[in-house]
Amino acid sequence: MADAERPDTIEREMEETRERLAETVDQLVYRANPKTIVRREVNAVKAHFVDAEGNPRTENILKVVGGVAGFVALLVVIRKVTS
């Protein structure tokens, strides 16, 4: 009787393994999709500047604005020195 049940058990385990592999492949395809990657990165950038409640994170915004202003000021100084 154990020999008769063994092929059924193996077939069931193989089917379960196939299903798990199919789910894993589907997840990998979804995660590697360029649109999904872009959406994930856009959400990460938004999360850096806006909190979960939709309020702006002024400390992060001010850091970026300060960095851009500093870079522009540096470019202006370089142009004046070289001209």
C-alpha positions in Angstrom: 0.0 0.0 0.0 2.9 2.4 0.7 4.2 1.7 -2.8 0.8 2.6 -4.3 0.6 5.9 -2.4 4.2 6.9 -3.2 3.7 7.9 -6.9 0.6 10.0 -5.9 2.7 11.7 -3.2 5.5 12.4 -5.6 3.1 13.8 -8.3 1.5 16.0 -5.7 4.8 17.3 -4.5 5.9 18.0 -8.1 2.8 19.9 -8.8 3.2 22.0 -5.6 6.8 22.7 -6.6 5.7 23.7 -10.1 3.2 26.1 -8.7 5.7 27.7 -6.3 8.2 28.1 -9.2 5.5 29.6 -11.4 4.7 32.1 -8.6 8.4 32.9 -8.2 8.9 33.5 -11.9 5.8 35.7 -12.0 7.1 37.8 -9.1 10.5 38.1 -10.8 9.0 39.1 -14.1 6.9 41.7 -12.3 9.8 43.1 -10.3 12.1 43.3 -13.3 9.5 45.0 -15.5 10.9 48.5 -16.4 7.6 50.2 -15.6 7.6 48.6 -12.1 11.1 49.7 -11.5 10.3 53.3 -12.5 7.2 53.3 -10.4 9.2 52.0 -7.4 11.9 54.6 -7.8 9.4 57.4 -8.3 7.7 56.3 -5.1 11.0 56.3 -3.3 11.8 59.8 -4.4 8.3 61.0 -3.4 8.7 59.4 0.0 11.9 61.4 0.5 10.0 64.7 0.0 6.5 63.8 1.2 5.5 61.9 4.3 2.9 59.2 4.5 0.2 61.7 5.3 1.0 63.9 2.2 2.7 66.6 4.1 6.0 68.0 2.7 9.2 67.1 4.4 10.6 70.6 4.5 14.0 69.6 6.0 14.7 67.4 2.9 13.4 69.9 0.5 15.5 72.7 2.0 18.6 70.5 1.8 18.1 69.9 -1.9 17.3 73.6 -2.6 20.4 74.6 -0.7 22.5 72.2 -2.6 21.2 73.4 -6.0 21.6 77.1 -4.9 25.2 76.3 -3.8 26.0 74.6 -7.1 24.5 77.6 -9.1 26.5 80.0 -7.0 29.7 78.0 -7.6 29.0 78.1 -11.4 28.5 81.9 -11.2 31.8 82.4 -9.3 33.7 80.1 -11.7 32.3 82.1 -14.7 33.3 85.4 -13.2 36.8 84.2 -12.3 37.4 82.7 -15.8 36.1 85.7 -17.7 
